[in-house]
Amino acid sequence: MRLSASGTSGSSRSRTEIHAVRRIPHRGRAGAGDPVTIESQAAAFLATIEPAAHVEELVSFLPDVNYFAKDRFGRFMLMDEGFVSLLGCARRSEVLGKTDFDFFPRDIASKYVTDDARVMRTGRPLRNLTEPIPNADRTFSWWMVNKVPLRDRAGVSAGVAGLLSRLSLHNAPSHYGKSMFAVLEHIGRHYQEEITVNVLAAVAGMSERAFSRNFVLTFQMTPMRYVNRVRLQAARHALLNSNLPLAGIAEESGFYDQSHMTALFTRLYGVSPRRYRAARLGKVAVLS
Protein backbone atom coordinates (compact mmCIF):
# COMPACT_ATOMS: atom_id res chain seq x y z
CA MET A 1 0.00 0.00 0.00
CA ARG A 2 1.43 3.37 -1.08
CA LEU A 3 0.94 6.33 1.27
CA SER A 4 0.83 9.97 0.17
CA ALA A 5 2.77 12.75 1.84
CA SER A 6 -0.30 13.57 3.90
CA GLY A 7 -0.27 10.05 5.33
CA THR A 8 -3.29 8.75 3.46
CA SER A 9 -3.69 6.17 0.77
CA GLY A 10 -6.13 5.62 -2.01
CA SER A 11 -8.48 4.13 0.61
CA SER A 12 -8.04 7.23 2.81
CA ARG A 13 -6.78 5.18 5.77
CA SER A 14 -4.18 6.95 7.89
CA ARG A 15 -1.08 5.39 9.39
CA THR A 16 -2.77 5.62 12.78
CA GLU A 17 -5.82 3.76 11.50
CA ILE A 18 -3.67 1.05 9.93
CA HIS A 19 -1.71 0.65 13.17
CA ALA A 20 -4.95 0.44 15.14
CA VAL A 21 -6.24 -2.32 12.88
CA ARG A 22 -3.09 -4.33 13.47
CA ARG A 23 -3.52 -4.06 17.24
CA ILE A 24 -7.12 -5.29 17.36
CA PRO A 25 -6.92 -8.12 19.93
CA HIS A 26 -8.62 -11.47 19.82
CA ARG A 27 -11.79 -11.66 21.83
CA GLY A 28 -12.60 -14.52 24.13
CA ARG A 29 -15.41 -16.88 23.27
CA ALA A 30 -16.85 -16.62 26.76
CA GLY A 31 -17.20 -13.95 29.40
CA ALA A 32 -18.27 -10.33 29.19
CA GLY A 33 -16.61 -9.78 25.84
CA ASP A 34 -13.56 -7.98 27.17
CA PRO A 35 -10.53 -8.11 24.84
CA VAL A 36 -8.31 -11.12 25.47
CA THR A 37 -4.74 -10.88 24.16
CA ILE A 38 -2.97 -13.93 22.82
CA GLU A 39 -0.59 -13.69 25.79
CA SER A 40 -3.42 -14.07 28.29
CA GLN A 41 -4.93 -16.87 26.24
CA ALA A 42 -1.59 -18.68 26.36
CA ALA A 43 -1.34 -18.09 30.11
CA ALA A 44 -4.85 -19.43 30.62
CA PHE A 45 -4.03 -22.51 28.57
CA LEU A 46 -0.81 -23.19 30.47
CA ALA A 47 -2.64 -22.81 33.78
CA THR A 48 -4.76 -25.83 32.84
CA ILE A 49 -1.74 -28.02 32.11
CA GLU A 50 -0.21 -30.20 34.78
CA PRO A 51 3.16 -28.75 35.88
CA ALA A 52 6.04 -30.32 33.94
CA ALA A 53 3.56 -32.26 31.82
CA HIS A 54 5.29 -34.09 28.97
CA VAL A 55 8.70 -32.62 29.86
CA GLU A 56 10.18 -36.02 30.64
CA GLU A 57 8.66 -37.56 27.51
CA LEU A 58 10.05 -34.77 25.33
CA VAL A 59 13.52 -34.93 26.89
CA SER A 60 13.53 -38.70 26.45
CA PHE A 61 13.41 -38.15 22.69
CA LEU A 62 16.71 -36.26 22.82
CA PRO A 63 19.77 -38.55 22.70
CA ASP A 64 22.04 -38.33 25.74
CA VAL A 65 20.08 -35.55 27.46
CA ASN A 66 18.76 -35.65 31.04
CA TYR A 67 17.25 -33.17 33.49
CA PHE A 68 16.81 -32.50 37.20
CA ALA A 69 15.34 -29.86 39.52
CA LYS A 70 16.23 -28.96 43.12
CA ASP A 71 14.41 -26.91 45.72
CA ARG A 72 16.02 -23.95 47.48
CA PHE A 73 17.55 -26.34 50.01
CA GLY A 74 19.39 -28.25 47.31
CA ARG A 75 17.21 -31.36 47.51
CA PHE A 76 16.49 -33.22 44.28
CA MET A 77 12.75 -32.85 43.67
CA LEU A 78 12.39 -33.81 40.02
CA MET A 79 14.50 -35.87 37.64
CA ASP A 80 14.20 -38.28 34.75
CA GLU A 81 15.20 -41.93 34.80
CA GLY A 82 18.40 -41.17 32.92
CA PHE A 83 19.56 -38.78 35.63
CA VAL A 84 18.82 -41.42 38.27
CA SER A 85 21.08 -43.84 36.40
CA LEU A 86 23.83 -41.24 36.07
CA LEU A 87 23.94 -41.02 39.86
CA GLY A 88 24.39 -44.78 40.08
CA CYS A 89 20.90 -45.44 41.38
CA ALA A 90 18.14 -47.74 40.18
CA ARG A 91 15.02 -45.92 41.41
CA ARG A 92 13.91 -42.32 41.78
CA SER A 93 13.19 -42.91 45.42
CA GLU A 94 16.94 -43.30 45.96
CA VAL A 95 17.50 -39.75 44.69
CA LEU A 96 14.34 -37.90 45.73
CA GLY A 97 15.03 -35.58 48.67
CA LYS A 98 18.78 -36.25 48.61
CA THR A 99 21.40 -33.56 47.98
CA ASP A 100 24.69 -33.38 46.11
CA PHE A 101 26.48 -34.33 49.32
CA ASP A 102 24.88 -37.78 49.10
CA PHE A 103 26.51 -38.45 45.73
CA PHE A 104 29.69 -36.40 45.37
CA PRO A 105 32.86 -35.57 47.34
CA ARG A 106 32.41 -32.66 49.71
CA ASP A 107 34.49 -30.21 47.71
CA ILE A 108 32.59 -30.98 44.51
CA ALA A 109 29.20 -30.97 46.27
CA SER A 110 30.12 -27.64 47.89
CA LYS A 111 30.90 -26.21 44.46
CA TYR A 112 27.53 -27.38 43.12
CA VAL A 113 25.76 -25.80 46.09
CA THR A 114 27.69 -22.55 45.56
CA ASP A 115 26.78 -22.60 41.86
CA ASP A 116 23.11 -23.17 42.71
CA ALA A 117 23.13 -20.32 45.23
CA ARG A 118 24.60 -17.98 42.62
CA VAL A 119 21.93 -18.93 40.08
CA MET A 120 19.16 -18.31 42.63
CA ARG A 121 20.71 -15.07 43.89
CA THR A 122 21.42 -13.49 40.51
CA GLY A 123 18.58 -15.03 38.55
CA ARG A 124 21.02 -15.77 35.72
CA PRO A 125 21.66 -19.15 34.09
CA LEU A 126 24.94 -20.98 34.61
CA ARG A 127 26.21 -22.42 31.36
CA ASN A 128 28.52 -25.16 30.11
CA LEU A 129 29.83 -26.85 33.27
CA THR A 130 31.73 -30.07 32.49
CA GLU A 131 31.31 -33.14 34.71
CA PRO A 132 32.72 -36.71 34.45
CA ILE A 133 30.13 -39.46 34.91
CA PRO A 134 30.88 -43.22 34.96
CA ASN A 135 29.47 -45.56 32.31
CA ALA A 136 28.30 -49.10 32.91
CA ASP A 137 31.55 -50.47 31.43
CA ARG A 138 33.60 -48.47 33.98
CA THR A 139 34.78 -45.95 31.41
CA PHE A 140 33.76 -42.30 31.79
CA SER A 141 31.84 -39.86 29.66
CA TRP A 142 31.81 -36.10 30.00
CA TRP A 143 28.57 -34.21 30.33
CA MET A 144 27.76 -30.54 29.87
CA VAL A 145 25.54 -29.10 32.61
CA ASN A 146 23.43 -25.95 32.29
CA LYS A 147 21.38 -24.51 35.16
CA VAL A 148 18.54 -21.99 35.31
CA PRO A 149 16.69 -20.47 38.28
CA LEU A 150 13.22 -21.64 39.30
CA ARG A 151 10.76 -19.12 40.74
CA ASP A 152 7.49 -19.56 42.59
CA ARG A 153 4.27 -17.80 41.61
CA ALA A 154 5.35 -14.74 43.59
CA GLY A 155 8.57 -14.50 41.59
CA VAL A 156 10.75 -15.57 44.49
CA SER A 157 13.67 -17.94 43.85
CA ALA A 158 12.52 -21.45 44.65
CA GLY A 159 15.35 -23.61 43.33
CA VAL A 160 17.26 -24.52 40.20
CA ALA A 161 16.71 -26.77 37.21
CA GLY A 162 19.46 -28.36 35.19
CA LEU A 163 19.91 -30.02 31.84
CA LEU A 164 22.76 -32.44 31.12
CA SER A 165 23.97 -33.38 27.64
CA ARG A 166 26.72 -35.83 26.80
CA LEU A 167 29.80 -34.21 25.28
CA SER A 168 31.54 -35.33 22.15
CA LEU A 169 34.23 -33.79 20.02
CA HIS A 170 31.46 -32.40 17.81
CA ASN A 171 29.54 -30.53 20.53
CA ALA A 172 32.28 -29.71 23.06
CA PRO A 173 32.81 -26.00 23.77
CA SER A 174 35.15 -24.42 21.24
CA HIS A 175 37.73 -23.44 23.88
CA TYR A 176 38.33 -27.13 24.65
CA GLY A 177 39.69 -27.84 21.24
CA LYS A 178 40.61 -31.34 20.07
CA SER A 179 43.57 -31.52 22.43
CA MET A 180 41.66 -31.06 25.69
CA PHE A 181 38.85 -33.35 24.65
CA ALA A 182 41.42 -36.01 23.73
CA VAL A 183 42.80 -35.67 27.28
CA LEU A 184 39.31 -36.17 28.78
CA GLU A 185 38.81 -39.24 26.62
CA HIS A 186 42.18 -40.62 27.72
CA ILE A 187 41.41 -40.11 31.41
CA GLY A 188 37.98 -41.68 31.01
CA ARG A 189 39.40 -44.84 29.45
CA HIS A 190 42.67 -45.18 31.36
CA TYR A 191 42.00 -43.90 34.90
CA GLN A 192 42.54 -47.48 36.17
CA GLU A 193 46.14 -47.28 34.98
CA GLU A 194 49.01 -45.07 36.05
CA ILE A 195 48.48 -41.57 34.67
CA THR A 196 51.02 -38.75 34.89
CA VAL A 197 50.91 -35.13 33.80
CA ASN A 198 53.66 -35.95 31.30
CA VAL A 199 51.47 -38.62 29.67
CA LEU A 200 48.47 -36.28 29.50
CA ALA A 201 50.61 -33.50 28.03
CA ALA A 202 51.76 -35.89 25.32
CA VAL A 203 48.13 -36.79 24.55
CA ALA A 204 47.37 -33.07 24.23
CA GLY A 205 50.45 -32.49 22.08
CA MET A 206 51.75 -29.78 24.42
CA SER A 207 54.67 -29.21 26.72
CA GLU A 208 53.98 -30.23 30.31
CA ARG A 209 53.99 -26.63 31.48
CA ALA A 210 51.69 -25.38 28.71
CA PHE A 211 49.33 -28.32 29.21
CA SER A 212 49.03 -27.81 32.99
CA ARG A 213 48.34 -24.11 32.51
CA ASN A 214 45.68 -24.72 29.85
CA PHE A 215 44.06 -27.51 31.82
CA VAL A 216 43.66 -25.35 34.92
CA LEU A 217 42.27 -22.49 32.84
CA THR A 218 39.75 -24.82 31.22
CA PHE A 219 38.64 -26.95 34.18
CA GLN A 220 39.61 -24.84 37.23
CA MET A 221 41.64 -27.66 38.78
CA THR A 222 44.96 -29.40 38.24
CA PRO A 223 45.15 -32.43 35.91
CA MET A 224 45.92 -34.90 38.71
CA ARG A 225 43.14 -33.58 40.89
CA TYR A 226 40.81 -34.16 37.97
CA VAL A 227 42.13 -37.72 37.56
CA ASN A 228 41.54 -38.43 41.26
CA ARG A 229 38.07 -36.97 40.95
CA VAL A 230 37.31 -39.48 38.19
CA ARG A 231 38.76 -42.32 40.26
CA LEU A 232 36.65 -41.33 43.26
CA GLN A 233 33.56 -41.32 41.09
CA ALA A 234 34.50 -44.81 39.90
CA ALA A 235 35.01 -46.00 43.48
CA ARG A 236 31.68 -44.55 44.61
CA HIS A 237 29.93 -46.19 41.67
CA ALA A 238 31.51 -49.56 42.51
CA LEU A 239 30.60 -49.25 46.19
CA LEU A 240 26.94 -48.91 45.26
CA ASN A 241 26.76 -51.28 42.31
CA SER A 242 29.07 -54.20 43.08
CA ASN A 243 29.96 -56.66 45.83
CA LEU A 244 33.69 -56.16 45.36
CA PRO A 245 35.74 -55.83 48.56
CA LEU A 246 37.33 -52.45 49.21
CA ALA A 247 40.75 -53.65 48.09
CA GLY A 248 39.31 -54.78 44.78
CA ILE A 249 37.50 -51.47 44.30
CA ALA A 250 40.70 -49.56 45.03
CA GLU A 251 42.60 -51.56 42.43
CA GLU A 252 39.88 -51.25 39.76
CA SER A 253 39.52 -47.53 40.39
CA GLY A 254 43.22 -46.80 39.84
CA PHE A 255 44.37 -46.12 43.41
CA TYR A 256 47.70 -47.34 44.75
CA ASP A 257 46.00 -49.46 47.41
CA GLN A 258 42.99 -49.57 49.72
CA SER A 259 44.58 -47.20 52.23
CA HIS A 260 45.18 -44.58 49.54
CA MET A 261 41.58 -44.82 48.36
CA THR A 262 40.18 -44.72 51.90
CA ALA A 263 42.20 -41.66 52.86
CA LEU A 264 41.23 -39.69 49.76
CA PHE A 265 37.61 -40.86 49.83
CA THR A 266 37.21 -39.98 53.52
CA ARG A 267 38.78 -36.56 53.06
CA LEU A 268 36.53 -35.64 50.15
CA TYR A 269 33.27 -37.40 51.07
CA GLY A 270 33.55 -36.92 54.82
CA VAL A 271 32.99 -40.62 55.52
CA SER A 272 34.96 -43.80 54.90
CA PRO A 273 34.14 -46.00 51.88
CA ARG A 274 32.93 -48.79 54.18
CA ARG A 275 30.51 -46.54 56.05
CA TYR A 276 29.41 -44.87 52.84
CA ARG A 277 28.46 -48.23 51.33
CA ALA A 278 26.70 -49.37 54.51
CA ALA A 279 24.76 -46.13 54.83
CA ARG A 280 23.54 -46.22 51.24
CA LEU A 281 22.39 -49.79 51.74
CA GLY A 282 20.44 -48.61 54.77
CA LYS A 283 22.48 -50.44 57.39
CA VAL A 284 23.86 -47.55 59.39
CA ALA A 285 23.44 -43.82 59.60
CA VAL A 286 26.28 -41.59 58.51
CA LEU A 287 27.03 -38.65 60.78
CA SER A 288 28.05 -35.51 58.89
VOKOL-563704 format. One line per 4 residues: number of its first residue (from 1); their letters; for each residue x, z, y of C-alpha. Coordinates in pm, whole numbers. Layout:
! residues N
NUM) a) X,Z,Y  ...
//
This chain:
! residues 288
1) mrls) 0,0,0  143,-108,337  94,127,633  83,17,997
5) asgt) 277,184,1275  -30,390,1357  -27,533,1005  -329,346,875
9) sgss) -369,77,617  -613,-201,562  -848,61,413  -804,281,723
13) rsrt) -678,577,518  -418,789,695  -108,939,539  -277,1278,562
17) eiha) -582,1150,376  -367,993,105  -171,1317,65  -495,1514,44
21) vrri) -624,1288,-232  -309,1347,-433  -352,1724,-406  -712,1736,-529
25) phrg) -692,1993,-812  -862,1982,-1147  -1179,2183,-1166  -1260,2413,-1452
29) raga) -1541,2327,-1688  -1685,2676,-1662  -1720,2940,-1395  -1827,2919,-1033
33) gdpv) -1661,2584,-978  -1356,2717,-798  -1053,2484,-811  -831,2547,-1112
37) ties) -474,2416,-1088  -297,2282,-1393  -59,2579,-1369  -342,2829,-1407
41) qaaa) -493,2624,-1687  -159,2636,-1868  -134,3011,-1809  -485,3062,-1943
45) flat) -403,2857,-2251  -81,3047,-2319  -264,3378,-2281  -476,3284,-2583
49) iepa) -174,3211,-2802  -21,3478,-3020  316,3588,-2875  604,3394,-3032
53) ahve) 356,3182,-3226  529,2897,-3409  870,2986,-3262  1018,3064,-3602
57) elvs) 866,2751,-3756  1005,2533,-3477  1352,2689,-3493  1353,2645,-3870
61) flpd) 1341,2269,-3815  1671,2282,-3626  1977,2270,-3855  2204,2574,-3833
65) vnyf) 2008,2746,-3555  1876,3104,-3565  1725,3349,-3317  1681,3720,-3250
69) akdr) 1534,3952,-2986  1623,4312,-2896  1441,4572,-2691  1602,4748,-2395
73) fgrf) 1755,5001,-2634  1939,4731,-2825  1721,4751,-3136  1649,4428,-3322
77) mlmd) 1275,4367,-3285  1239,4002,-3381  1450,3764,-3587  1420,3475,-3828
81) egfv) 1520,3480,-4193  1840,3292,-4117  1956,3563,-3878  1882,3827,-4142
85) sllg) 2108,3640,-4384  2383,3607,-4124  2394,3986,-4102  2439,4008,-4478
89) carr) 2090,4138,-4544  1814,4018,-4774  1502,4141,-4592  1391,4178,-4232
93) sevl) 1319,4542,-4291  1694,4596,-4330  1750,4469,-3975  1434,4573,-3790
97) gktd) 1503,4867,-3558  1878,4861,-3625  2140,4798,-3356  2469,4611,-3338
101) fdff) 2648,4932,-3433  2488,4910,-3778  2651,4573,-3845  2969,4537,-3640
105) prdi) 3286,4734,-3557  3241,4971,-3266  3449,4771,-3021  3259,4451,-3098
109) asky) 2920,4627,-3097  3012,4789,-2764  3090,4446,-2621  2753,4312,-2738
113) vtdd) 2576,4609,-2580  2769,4556,-2255  2678,4186,-2260  2311,4271,-2317
117) arvm) 2313,4523,-2032  2460,4262,-1798  2193,4008,-1893  1916,4263,-1831
121) rtgr) 2071,4389,-1507  2142,4051,-1349  1858,3855,-1503  2102,3572,-1577
125) plrn) 2166,3409,-1915  2494,3461,-2098  2621,3136,-2242  2852,3011,-2516
129) ltep) 2983,3327,-2685  3173,3249,-3007  3131,3471,-3314  3272,3445,-3671
133) ipna) 3013,3491,-3946  3088,3496,-4322  2947,3231,-4556  2830,3291,-4910
137) drtf) 3155,3143,-5047  3360,3398,-4847  3478,3141,-4595  3376,3179,-4230
141) swwm) 3184,2966,-3986  3181,3000,-3610  2857,3033,-3421  2776,2987,-3054
145) vnkv) 2554,3261,-2910  2343,3229,-2595  2138,3516,-2451  1854,3531,-2199
149) plrd) 1669,3828,-2047  1322,3930,-2164  1076,4074,-1912  749,4259,-1956
153) ragv) 427,4161,-1780  535,4359,-1474  857,4159,-1450  1075,4449,-1557
157) sagv) 1367,4385,-1794  1252,4465,-2145  1535,4333,-2361  1726,4020,-2452
161) agll) 1671,3721,-2677  1946,3519,-2836  1991,3184,-3002  2276,3112,-3244
165) srls) 2397,2764,-3338  2672,2680,-3583  2980,2528,-3421  3154,2215,-3533
169) lhna) 3423,2002,-3379  3146,1781,-3240  2954,2053,-3053  3228,2306,-2971
173) pshy) 3281,2377,-2600  3515,2124,-2442  3773,2388,-2344  3833,2465,-2713
177) gksm) 3969,2124,-2784  4061,2007,-3134  4357,2243,-3152  4166,2569,-3106
181) favl) 3885,2465,-3335  4142,2373,-3601  4280,2728,-3567  3931,2878,-3617
185) ehig) 3881,2662,-3924  4218,2772,-4062  4141,3141,-4011  3798,3101,-4168
189) rhyq) 3940,2945,-4484  4267,3136,-4518  4200,3490,-4390  4254,3617,-4748
193) eeit) 4614,3498,-4728  4901,3605,-4507  4848,3467,-4157  5102,3489,-3875
197) vnvl) 5091,3380,-3513  5366,3130,-3595  5147,2967,-3862  4847,2950,-3628
201) aava) 5061,2803,-3350  5176,2532,-3589  4813,2455,-3679  4737,2423,-3307
205) gmse) 5045,2208,-3249  5175,2442,-2978  5467,2672,-2921  5398,3031,-3023
209) rafs) 5399,3148,-2663  5169,2871,-2538  4933,2921,-2832  4903,3299,-2781
213) rnfv) 4834,3251,-2411  4568,2985,-2472  4406,3182,-2751  4366,3492,-2535
217) ltfq) 4227,3284,-2249  3975,3122,-2482  3864,3418,-2695  3961,3723,-2484
221) mtpm) 4164,3878,-2766  4496,3824,-2940  4515,3591,-3243  4592,3871,-3490
225) ryvn) 4314,4089,-3358  4081,3797,-3416  4213,3756,-3772  4154,4126,-3843
229) rvrl) 3807,4095,-3697  3731,3819,-3948  3876,4026,-4232  3665,4326,-4133
233) qaar) 3356,4109,-4132  3450,3990,-4481  3501,4348,-4600  3168,4461,-4455
237) hall) 2993,4167,-4619  3151,4251,-4956  3060,4619,-4925  2694,4526,-4891
241) nsnl) 2676,4231,-5128  2907,4308,-5420  2996,4583,-5666  3369,4536,-5616
245) plag) 3574,4856,-5583  3733,4921,-5245  4075,4809,-5365  3931,4478,-5478
249) iaee) 3750,4430,-5147  4070,4503,-4956  4260,4243,-5156  3988,3976,-5125
253) sgfy) 3952,4039,-4753  4322,3984,-4680  4437,4341,-4612  4770,4475,-4734
257) dqsh) 4600,4741,-4946  4299,4972,-4957  4458,5223,-4720  4518,4954,-4458
261) mtal) 4158,4836,-4482  4018,5190,-4472  4220,5286,-4166  4123,4976,-3969
265) ftrl) 3761,4983,-4086  3721,5352,-3998  3878,5306,-3656  3653,5015,-3564
269) ygvs) 3327,5107,-3740  3355,5482,-3692  3299,5552,-4062  3496,5490,-4380
273) prry) 3414,5188,-4600  3293,5418,-4879  3051,5605,-4654  2941,5284,-4487
277) raar) 2846,5133,-4823  2670,5451,-4937  2476,5483,-4613  2354,5124,-4622
281) lgkv) 2239,5174,-4979  2044,5477,-4861  2248,5739,-5044  2386,5939,-4755
285) avls) 2344,5960,-4382  2628,5851,-4159  2703,6078,-3865  2805,5889,-3551
//
